[in-house]
Each structure stands twice: as structure tokens, then as C-alpha cells.
Amino acid sequence: IKLCPAATTDNGGSHWEIKDVAIAFGGMAPKTVMARRTMDALIGKPFDSNSFEDARKVLQDEFQMPDDVPGGQAQYRLTLACSFLHRFYLNCVEELTKDVGAEETEGVSYPPVPLIGDDEECGVGGFVGVKKPSITGLQTYPEPKVATGLEVEHLGMKDESSDLPLAA
């Protein structure tokens, strides 16, 4: 993806504009295919979540597969492609945030980077290097309860063949 600062005419501010983008998917056709209509939907648009949401809708129309597509799972593959597009946006925001932060120390000012909501924080970054909880430990169980004579009688279980031990 190529981004550049662009002036916003309505409030005099600025934003990031998508100048160029390349999006390709494997597993959507017999060979890897470019999502051309999706790319066209993004080029020239502001780099923000609304543009990528609109592009997701285009992607869903662009890659409609019949249910009996070879390899099956047409809806799963389409959902996965849409998830990849959203993850691509989140990764670009993360990288842009790093780049702009490094450049601003040199006195250059850029448009604000789109914010990622708290509900989307889990989609940012990878999971490979994340510290995972320990899988070792000791599991404890409570002591088994022994039924008293009254409890056994109350439950209607008192008879000579009962193998429940009676507490003293």
C-alpha cells in the first residue's frame, strides 16, 4: 500500500490518502487472483476504517463462489478473505503509527494516523511472540463428601444393599 498526506477541504485539516494498493488472494480460484475491484475501491480514498469497510463489501461481491466450488467451504474462504483485508488495515495502521512517530522527532508533521478502537486491539500485532500462560501446574480437588445416616435416609437411599459409607 502506498499512502500520502492529503488536504481535507471541508475543515482545512489533512488525512492519509491511499495512492496505490495491491491485494491478491490464493484459494479463491484455481490460481492466485488479484482483487482488482477491491483495489479500485480503495485507491484515492482516505486511509481509514470506513474506506476498508466499503472495500470489504466490494470484496464480498467480487469473490462470490458457488457452494459446490472445488475444495468446498466457499463461505469460509470468503469470510477469511474479508478478515485478512481487515487485518491488513490494522497492520498498516500499526506500521504507519511507528513510521510517523519516528519522523515527528525530526520536526516533520504528518496527518493524524487513524485510531484503532479498544475492541480491535487484539487484531493488532502478531500472536507468535506473545507470552502464553503456563500449561503446567497442580490441579486440586475437594475431599469427597461422605453421606451421614440422615442424608442417606432423606434421599431414600437407605437399604441394606447401599454401599455408601455412613459417617459416625
ZAGUPA-610271 format. One record per residue (C-alpha): residue number from 1; chain; x, y, z. Coordinates in Angstrom, 2 decimals, padded with zeros to 5 digits. Layout:
% ZAGUPA-610271
+-----+-------+---------+---------+---------+
|   n | chain |      xx |      yy |      zz |
+-----+-------+---------+---------+---------+
| NUM |     A |       X |       Y |       Z |
...
+-----+-------+---------+---------+---------+
END
This chain:
% ZAGUPA-610271
+-----+-------+---------+---------+---------+
|   n | chain |      xx |      yy |      zz |
+-----+-------+---------+---------+---------+
|   1 |     A |  000.00 |  000.00 |  000.00 |
|   2 |     A |  001.21 |  003.50 | -000.82 |
|   3 |     A | -000.11 |  006.33 |  001.34 |
|   4 |     A |  000.44 |  010.04 |  001.12 |
|   5 |     A | -000.73 |  013.05 |  003.11 |
|   6 |     A | -003.69 |  014.83 |  001.51 |
|   7 |     A | -005.52 |  018.04 |  002.34 |
|   8 |     A | -009.09 |  017.78 |  003.55 |
|   9 |     A | -011.20 |  020.54 |  002.02 |
|  10 |     A | -014.08 |  020.62 |  004.49 |
|  11 |     A | -012.22 |  021.55 |  007.68 |
|  12 |     A | -008.77 |  022.56 |  006.46 |
|  13 |     A | -007.17 |  019.54 |  008.12 |
|  14 |     A | -005.40 |  016.68 |  006.45 |
|  15 |     A | -005.64 |  012.91 |  006.21 |
|  16 |     A | -003.82 |  009.99 |  004.68 |
|  17 |     A | -004.89 |  009.05 |  001.16 |
|  18 |     A | -004.44 |  005.65 | -000.48 |
|  19 |     A | -002.42 |  006.21 | -003.67 |
|  20 |     A | -001.89 |  002.60 | -004.64 |
|  21 |     A | -002.59 | -000.83 | -003.22 |
|  22 |     A | -002.10 | -004.42 | -004.36 |
|  23 |     A | -004.32 | -007.17 | -002.96 |
|  24 |     A | -004.13 | -010.79 | -004.08 |
|  25 |     A | -005.70 | -013.94 | -002.67 |
|  26 |     A | -004.86 | -017.59 | -003.12 |
|  27 |     A | -007.53 | -020.23 | -002.63 |
|  28 |     A | -010.30 | -018.15 | -004.21 |
|  29 |     A | -009.82 | -019.52 | -007.73 |
|  30 |     A | -007.71 | -022.19 | -009.45 |
|  31 |     A | -004.76 | -019.77 | -009.21 |
|  32 |     A | -003.90 | -016.69 | -007.13 |
|  33 |     A | -006.05 | -013.76 | -008.24 |
|  34 |     A | -005.82 | -010.00 | -007.80 |
|  35 |     A | -008.79 | -008.35 | -006.12 |
|  36 |     A | -008.95 | -005.63 | -008.79 |
|  37 |     A | -012.36 | -004.19 | -007.96 |
|  38 |     A | -011.43 | -004.10 | -004.28 |
|  39 |     A | -008.17 | -002.31 | -005.11 |
|  40 |     A | -010.07 |  000.21 | -007.26 |
|  41 |     A | -012.47 |  000.81 | -004.37 |
|  42 |     A | -009.55 |  001.80 | -002.14 |
|  43 |     A | -007.36 |  003.89 | -004.46 |
|  44 |     A | -007.93 |  007.61 | -003.98 |
|  45 |     A | -009.89 |  007.10 | -000.76 |
|  46 |     A | -008.91 |  008.25 |  002.74 |
|  47 |     A | -006.93 |  005.70 |  004.69 |
|  48 |     A | -009.49 |  004.95 |  007.38 |
|  49 |     A | -011.74 |  002.16 |  008.61 |
|  50 |     A | -014.73 |  003.41 |  006.56 |
|  51 |     A | -012.80 |  003.02 |  003.30 |
|  52 |     A | -011.79 | -000.51 |  004.24 |
|  53 |     A | -015.34 | -001.35 |  005.29 |
|  54 |     A | -016.55 | -000.23 |  001.85 |
|  55 |     A | -013.76 | -002.26 |  000.25 |
|  56 |     A | -014.84 | -005.33 |  002.24 |
|  57 |     A | -018.30 | -005.06 |  000.70 |
|  58 |     A | -016.75 | -004.89 | -002.77 |
|  59 |     A | -014.55 | -007.89 | -001.95 |
|  60 |     A | -017.61 | -009.91 | -000.92 |
|  61 |     A | -019.24 | -009.18 | -004.27 |
|  62 |     A | -016.03 | -009.71 | -006.22 |
|  63 |     A | -015.32 | -013.20 | -004.92 |
|  64 |     A | -018.74 | -014.84 | -004.91 |
|  65 |     A | -018.16 | -018.56 | -005.31 |
|  66 |     A | -020.77 | -021.25 | -005.84 |
|  67 |     A | -021.35 | -023.55 | -002.88 |
|  68 |     A | -020.08 | -026.51 | -004.91 |
|  69 |     A | -016.76 | -024.81 | -005.73 |
|  70 |     A | -013.85 | -027.28 | -005.94 |
|  71 |     A | -012.28 | -027.53 | -002.50 |
|  72 |     A | -015.57 | -026.54 | -000.86 |
|  73 |     A | -016.01 | -024.11 |  002.01 |
|  74 |     A | -016.91 | -021.15 | -000.21 |
|  75 |     A | -018.38 | -019.04 |  002.60 |
|  76 |     A | -015.49 | -019.82 |  004.91 |
|  77 |     A | -012.95 | -018.75 |  002.30 |
|  78 |     A | -014.83 | -015.53 |  001.59 |
|  79 |     A | -015.09 | -014.74 |  005.31 |
|  80 |     A | -011.38 | -015.45 |  005.72 |
|  81 |     A | -010.52 | -013.12 |  002.81 |
|  82 |     A | -012.57 | -010.34 |  004.44 |
|  83 |     A | -010.82 | -010.96 |  007.74 |
|  84 |     A | -007.45 | -010.75 |  006.01 |
|  85 |     A | -008.43 | -007.41 |  004.48 |
|  86 |     A | -009.36 | -006.04 |  007.91 |
|  87 |     A | -006.17 | -007.42 |  009.45 |
|  88 |     A | -004.23 | -005.77 |  006.60 |
|  89 |     A | -005.77 | -002.43 |  007.56 |
|  90 |     A | -004.89 | -002.91 |  011.25 |
|  91 |     A | -001.30 | -003.85 |  010.39 |
|  92 |     A | -000.94 | -000.81 |  008.12 |
|  93 |     A | -002.21 |  001.47 |  010.90 |
|  94 |     A |  000.31 | -000.07 |  013.29 |
|  95 |     A |  003.21 |  000.40 |  010.86 |
|  96 |     A |  002.13 |  003.93 |  009.96 |
|  97 |     A |  001.97 |  004.81 |  013.66 |
|  98 |     A |  005.57 |  003.62 |  014.09 |
|  99 |     A |  006.78 |  005.46 |  010.99 |
| 100 |     A |  005.06 |  008.75 |  011.80 |
| 101 |     A |  006.27 |  008.60 |  015.39 |
| 102 |     A |  009.86 |  008.19 |  014.21 |
| 103 |     A |  009.58 |  011.02 |  011.66 |
| 104 |     A |  007.97 |  013.53 |  014.03 |
| 105 |     A |  011.11 |  013.55 |  016.13 |
| 106 |     A |  012.81 |  015.16 |  013.13 |
| 107 |     A |  010.34 |  018.08 |  013.08 |
| 108 |     A |  008.20 |  016.85 |  010.16 |
| 109 |     A |  004.45 |  016.89 |  010.76 |
| 110 |     A |  002.04 |  014.44 |  009.20 |
| 111 |     A | -001.72 |  013.96 |  009.27 |
| 112 |     A | -003.07 |  012.03 |  012.24 |
| 113 |     A | -002.97 |  008.27 |  011.98 |
| 114 |     A | -006.37 |  006.54 |  012.21 |
| 115 |     A | -007.10 |  005.26 |  015.68 |
| 116 |     A | -007.82 |  001.65 |  016.43 |
| 117 |     A | -010.64 |  001.10 |  018.92 |
| 118 |     A | -010.19 | -000.88 |  022.10 |
| 119 |     A | -012.40 | -003.63 |  020.66 |
| 120 |     A | -009.92 | -004.09 |  017.79 |
| 121 |     A | -006.67 | -004.02 |  019.77 |
| 122 |     A | -006.49 | -007.82 |  019.71 |
| 123 |     A | -006.21 | -007.70 |  015.91 |
| 124 |     A | -003.05 | -005.61 |  016.03 |
| 125 |     A |  000.31 | -007.31 |  016.16 |
| 126 |     A |  001.11 | -010.95 |  015.91 |
| 127 |     A |  000.45 | -013.80 |  018.28 |
| 128 |     A |  003.66 | -015.77 |  017.67 |
| 129 |     A |  005.86 | -013.83 |  020.09 |
| 130 |     A |  003.17 | -013.22 |  022.70 |
| 131 |     A |  003.87 | -014.75 |  026.12 |
| 132 |     A |  001.46 | -017.56 |  026.74 |
| 133 |     A |  000.17 | -018.79 |  030.10 |
| 134 |     A |  001.89 | -021.74 |  031.70 |
| 135 |     A |  000.47 | -025.13 |  030.84 |
| 136 |     A |  001.98 | -026.82 |  033.88 |
| 137 |     A |  000.67 | -026.76 |  037.40 |
| 138 |     A | -001.10 | -028.68 |  040.10 |
| 139 |     A | -004.80 | -029.27 |  039.99 |
| 140 |     A | -006.51 | -029.83 |  043.33 |
| 141 |     A | -009.83 | -031.46 |  044.06 |
| 142 |     A | -012.01 | -031.11 |  047.16 |
| 143 |     A | -012.22 | -034.03 |  049.56 |
| 144 |     A | -015.15 | -036.32 |  048.74 |
| 145 |     A | -018.18 | -035.85 |  050.96 |
| 146 |     A | -019.34 | -038.84 |  052.94 |
| 147 |     A | -023.10 | -039.09 |  053.45 |
| 148 |     A | -024.41 | -039.29 |  057.01 |
| 149 |     A | -027.16 | -041.69 |  058.02 |
| 150 |     A | -029.77 | -038.89 |  057.97 |
| 151 |     A | -028.76 | -037.73 |  054.49 |
| 152 |     A | -028.97 | -041.28 |  053.14 |
| 153 |     A | -032.38 | -041.76 |  054.76 |
| 154 |     A | -033.63 | -038.39 |  053.47 |
| 155 |     A | -032.58 | -039.24 |  049.92 |
| 156 |     A | -034.49 | -042.51 |  050.12 |
| 157 |     A | -031.34 | -044.49 |  049.62 |
| 158 |     A | -031.16 | -046.31 |  052.94 |
| 159 |     A | -031.31 | -050.02 |  052.50 |
| 160 |     A | -029.10 | -052.96 |  053.30 |
| 161 |     A | -027.58 | -053.10 |  049.82 |
| 162 |     A | -026.36 | -049.49 |  049.97 |
| 163 |     A | -022.64 | -049.29 |  049.51 |
| 164 |     A | -022.43 | -045.68 |  050.72 |
| 165 |     A | -020.29 | -045.43 |  053.82 |
| 166 |     A | -022.04 | -043.89 |  056.79 |
| 167 |     A | -020.25 | -041.26 |  058.81 |
| 168 |     A | -020.10 | -041.80 |  062.50 |
+-----+-------+---------+---------+---------+
END
